[in-house]
Amino acid sequence: MVREPMSPVKDKNYDLIHAVQMSLQHIWQLETYIADAENRGDSELATWFRKIQENNRKAGDQGKKLLIDRLQREKG
């Protein structure tokens, strides 16, 4: 397994922010995969990509809420 170098950012919320960003990016990226599958007539694969997309949407929403809660606690 290849490990990425440690982040130079030592902020405790960095990993959370990065994970939310990746989830949201995957939602957008999966649109291309869905379109490709549909263009090939592969509705099974398109449906599977949509399920992954929905899971990423839920993870992104959960991560955003978690980040908001954490930032509000730090502020208060």
VENJO-V638909 format. One record per backbone hydrogen bond with DSSP energy under -0.5 kcal/mol. CO is the residue of the C=O (numbers start at 0). NH is the residue of the N-H. If there is no record, write none. Layout:
# VENJO-V638909
CO | NH
CO | NH
This chain:
# VENJO-V638909
7 | 9
10 | 13
12 | 16
13 | 17
14 | 18
15 | 19
16 | 20
17 | 21
18 | 22
19 | 23
20 | 24
21 | 25
22 | 26
23 | 27
24 | 28
25 | 29
26 | 30
27 | 30
27 | 31
28 | 31
28 | 32
29 | 33
30 | 34
31 | 35
32 | 36
33 | 37
34 | 38
35 | 39
36 | 41
37 | 40
40 | 42
41 | 45
42 | 46
43 | 47
44 | 48
45 | 49
46 | 50
47 | 51
48 | 52
49 | 53
50 | 54
51 | 55
52 | 56
53 | 57
54 | 58
55 | 59
56 | 60
57 | 61
58 | 62
59 | 63
60 | 64
61 | 65
62 | 66
63 | 67
64 | 68
65 | 69
66 | 70
67 | 71
68 | 72
69 | 73
70 | 74
71 | 75
